[in-house]
Each structure stands twice: as structure tokens, then as C-alpha cells.
Amino acid sequence: MVEVFTHTSPSRRLIPVKVCSVSEIRRLDEAASKTGVGSIPLMEEAASAVYTVILREYGVEGRRFTVVAGTGNNGGDALAVARRLHSAGGIVEAFVIGDPGRMSDAAGFNHRVLSAMGVPVATVSSEEGLTALEKSLRWADIVVSGLIGVGLRGEVSGLHRRVIELVNSSGKPVVSIDIPSGVDGDTGLVKGVAVKSSVTVALGLLKYGNLLYPGYDYAGKLYVSTLSYPRSLIDSVTGEVNTPIPIPERPRWGHKGVFGKLLAVAGSRYYYGAPYYVASSFLKTGGGYARLAAPKGVIPFIASRAPQVVYVPLEETAEGSIAYGNLEKILSLIEEHGIDIVVLGPGTSLNRETQELLRSLVEALDKPVIIDGDGLTAVSENPGLLRKRKAPTILTPHPAEFARLTGKPLAEVQGNPVEHVRKACVELGSYIVYKTAHSLICYPNGYIYVNMTGNPGMAKAGSGDVLAGVIAGLYGVGLRDPGAALRMGVLVHGLAGDLAAEEIGEDGVTPDTLMEHLPKAVRILRENPGYVREKYLPKEV
């Protein structure tokens, strides 16, 4: 949530920072037009927002602006911005790329008004006409780009590609309107070439392409301006930015059982780190009682690093993984000790017997379960087990694991992760975090959150095991809504990675340094959630 002040009351309230697909923003535009808020009023609001950001970031009076406009509504926004800049003392040259006769009605209106005001508006309809634009780009202090918005279809080619290449090679600050031209509004993928922006002003609502990589990397400093959509329409959008949820206070009289009891079924002969990271990160996050059920041969080595964990030695297969014969022992232990949440799969190996054990546990457990690593491989052979579960299920796949889980080609998943993740959550009746840069968190009803914390230094073996422990830890300290525990687990995990990177550099971030910074990340979330909103959320205008 973002803190905002309403005009009608001095009291503060929290509203979601919504994120939408291209089809959703089109639906909002169409519905808004039926209330009388049509394209031209929305374009005026958009122009005011972009103008305000330019004034804030660069100043306007006496500055030279080259405005690049396409023939759609994104171009109309750019021409309306050009008018505002001209009126405020900016020196403006505008270029329409393509045939002005094919402009949308609202864009054509702004083209006529701008021309009538005496602002130079040139038409570039072929590559031969690029010379004047190239000269203007050298002359300009700032470039305003409204070439292609969310109406992008297919790869950018021909004249539009050449224009983007000229803008990028100009070396000038670029303000992009709504989304950098060339970035897909649903996926963040670059369609051949895209404008490398200094500032982007998202209009109406954020689009997934504003936040997902690589599109986010092309945005520069990101602003968002909520246009005059009816609030009921905004509330109907099924995505938002992952923002802080208050963590319950630790009771002064609490004992270890009050702060959650974890059982992690993890580890095998060749995977000592995964079980260690899961159990230890649970405690580092604030969890009270960590039990680790692992092959008896590996426990002495893990215990030498983590004596604070309670160990459950299990019988082994010939390969040193957990034998199927431990099934009843694990189920009885969960009942006898009042385990609150179970983590299944980290480092358990792909041994057939162990994989069958994991599937049996998924089917038999009536506790919240986090399935990670080799556990995801196990349930991928029979995803129907997940649909049958009555207790909450949290899945933590990276893209390849997700593709295996859903039976979809990896390239297809990466081509539109939002829709694939949403569909999988609904079909499997599970919570899913799709682990990537700006991870996607989805609920069983299909509602999606985009997480903004984290950095590339975290892309190392063991980081996902820490995440599983963090989610369980936050569930243990009182976020007993599994969705809330998942959301804050992903946020805290990324924040700890960012804190570590600030201290030692991204290259030095390891699962151990992640764990070292978990307490500080949780403390920030408890005491200063505004830090997260200020650091990671787009600025409002």
C-alpha cells in the first residue's frame, strides 16, 4: 500500500498500487469514456502529469525539447505535452512519425491545436525525413518520447526502429510517456529495440511491462499518474505492487512455541546447504522452533553449523536420500509436536523413492506446506495432488521449475509469465511465487502482486532455500494468512539481499550474507515500512 492524503479528509488511508495488463487498461479507457471521461480529457490529464515531472526533474523555461510522437494516443499525449511545454516557456520542436492522416481522433485534435499555436511540427514518413529529426536531437536538451505505447504489436522495425535508434544514440535525457517505446506492456520484453529512458511516466495505472525486466531497466526513474478513472474500475484490476503488511507484535511473554513451529523435510548426501539454510533462516526471521528431518548421515555435519536447530534423523536410501519408510514417522511427528508449517523438498534429491515420499506427504498433510526445490519436481509428476489439498499450499518455483510444473515450454512461460502464473494458481488451488527479477506472487484466486525488492547478486544456489525459511518464519511470527506470509517473505528476502549488496556489493551476496541481514530487514518492515515504499515504489504525480 502507498500512503496518500485525500482531499476530503486530513486522515491518512492506504490504497493499493495497482498494476494492470494492456487489456485491462483498454477496458478502463472504454468504461471511463461511457462516464464522459473520454480520450481528450484523459490526454489532458496525461499531459499535465508528464509536464509536472519534466518541470520537477529538468525545468522547462528556456529549455530545448524535441518531442517524438507516433500516430496513436501515445503520440497524442506527446503532442499535448509539447503544447504545455511551449506555453510554459520551453522551446519545442515536434515530429510526427508516420502519416498524420492516420492519427486517432484525440491525437489528431492535439496535432491541429499544436500546429495552430505556431509550434514547429514536422512529419517524418520515410527514412529520408530523418535528417531533420537527427539535427533536432543534437539541438535538444531533453527528448520527449511518445512514439509507441501499449498498442505495440510485434517487433519494432523499419522507420520506427530507426527513430528509436536515433533517440538512444543522441545521449540526451529521455522522458518516456506511459512506457518506453518498444517495450511490451504485458511482459516487459523488448520487441527488437526500445527507448532507453531517463524518466518514464506511467499513465492511469502501472502496466506489468513497466515493472518486469527488461522493461523496467529501460524506464529509468519511474513515476505513475492515476487518471480520472472511476474508483470502482481501478478496484476491479487484479494486480498490484507488493507493499508492506504490518507484522504482529512479538508478545513480551511469548515462548518459542508462540512464534511458530517449523518442520523442514530436506537434505540428502550431496545437499547439506539447503536444509541448513531453510531451518536457520526460519529462526533468523523470528520463527521460534525449527525442526529439521534429514537423512541421519548428514545431520552431524549440519548440526555443527546450526546447533540451535532440533534434528530428526531419518533412515536413508542407498543413495543417501530420505527413504520412503519414514512416512509414518514424519506424519506422527507433525501431530505430536503441533507443527504449524512444513517445508518439503529442498535438497532432497531426485531419487525415485524419495520423490514418491514427497508426493505422499503432500497428499497426506493437513498443514500449510511450502514446496520448494526437489519437492516441486516431485509434484510436477502429479500436479493433481495439489488440487486435492485442503490446507494451504505455497509453491516457490523458478522459471524452469514452473515450466516443468505446468507442462509448458519455458520460452512460452517467459513470453507471458503473468498470465501463465495466474492460470496455474487458479488451476492448482495454490499460492505461487514465480522467482525471477521482480518476482510474481499469485493467490489461488488469480490475484497477482509484483515484488520490487532484490538484486542480481542473489542469483546463487541456496538463495531459494533461504526464501522458503523466511516465508515459514513470517508465518510463525503471526502472519497466519499464507498469502500475507508469502508476500512479506518475498519482500523481506529481497530487502535482506539489497541490504547485503549495499554493504558488500552485489557480487559478494551469498545465502549466508542474506541470512545475516534478515533481522535488519524484518526490523525495517516492523518499524519503518515507509522506507520500503519510498525506496521501491514508483513516485506518484
Stockholm file with secondary structure:
# STOCKHOLM 1.0

chainA/1-541         MVEVFTHTSPSRRLIPVKVCSVSEIRRLDEAASKTGVGSIPLMEEAASAVYTVILREYGVEGRRFTVVAGTGNNGGDALAVARRLHSAGGIVEAFVIGDPGRMSDAAGFNHRVLSAMGVPVATVSSEEGLTALEKSLRWADIVVSGLIGVGLRGEVSGLHRRVIELVNSSGKPVVSIDIPSGVDGDTGLVKGVAVKSSVTVALGLLKYGNLLYPGYDYAGKLYVSTLSYPRSLIDSVTGEVNTPIPIPERPRWGHKGVFGKLLAVAGSRYYYGAPYYVASSFLKTGGGYARLAAPKGVIPFIASRAPQVVYVPLEETAEGSIAYGNLEKILSLIEEHGIDIVVLGPGTSLNRETQELLRSLVEALDKPVIIDGDGLTAVSENPGLLRKRKAPTILTPHPAEFARLTGKPLAEVQGNPVEHVRKACVELGSYIVYKTAHSLICYPNGYIYVNMTGNPGMAKAGSGDVLAGVIAGLYGVGLRDPGAALRMGVLVHGLAGDLAAEEIGEDGVTPDTLMEHLPKAVRILRENPGYVREKYLPKEV
#=GR chainA/1-541 SS CEEEECSSCSSEEEECCBEECHHHHHHHHHHHHHTTCCHHHHHHHHHHHHHHHHHHHTCCTTCEEEEEECSSHHHHHHHHHHHHHHHTTCEEEEEEESCGGGCCHHHHHHHHHHHHTTCCEEEECSGGGHHHHHHHHHHCSEEEEESCCTTCCSCCCHHHHHHHHHHHHTCSCEEEESSCTTBCTTTCCBCSCCCCCSEEEEESSEEHHHHSTTHHHHHCEEEEECCSCCHHHHHTCCEEECCCCCCCCCCTTCCGGGGCEEEEECCBTTBCHHHHHHHHHHHHHTCSEEEEEEETTTHHHHHTTCTTSEEEEECBCTTSSBCGGGHHHHHHHHHHTTCCEEEECTTCCSCHHHHHHHHHHHHHCCSCEEECTHHHHHHHTCTHHHHHCCSCEEECCCHHHHHHHHTCCHHHHHHSHHHHHHHHHHHHTCEEEECSTTCEEECTTSCEEECCCCCGGGCSTTHHHHHHHHHHHHHHTTCCSHHHHHHHHHHHHHHHHHHHHHHHCGGGCCHHHHHHHHHHHHHHHHHCHHHHHHHHSCEEC
#=GC SS_cons         CEEEECSSCSSEEEECCBEECHHHHHHHHHHHHHTTCCHHHHHHHHHHHHHHHHHHHTCCTTCEEEEEECSSHHHHHHHHHHHHHHHTTCEEEEEEESCGGGCCHHHHHHHHHHHHTTCCEEEECSGGGHHHHHHHHHHCSEEEEESCCTTCCSCCCHHHHHHHHHHHHTCSCEEEESSCTTBCTTTCCBCSCCCCCSEEEEESSEEHHHHSTTHHHHHCEEEEECCSCCHHHHHTCCEEECCCCCCCCCCTTCCGGGGCEEEEECCBTTBCHHHHHHHHHHHHHTCSEEEEEEETTTHHHHHTTCTTSEEEEECBCTTSSBCGGGHHHHHHHHHHTTCCEEEECTTCCSCHHHHHHHHHHHHHCCSCEEECTHHHHHHHTCTHHHHHCCSCEEECCCHHHHHHHHTCCHHHHHHSHHHHHHHHHHHHTCEEEECSTTCEEECTTSCEEECCCCCGGGCSTTHHHHHHHHHHHHHHTTCCSHHHHHHHHHHHHHHHHHHHHHHHCGGGCCHHHHHHHHHHHHHHHHHCHHHHHHHHSCEEC
//
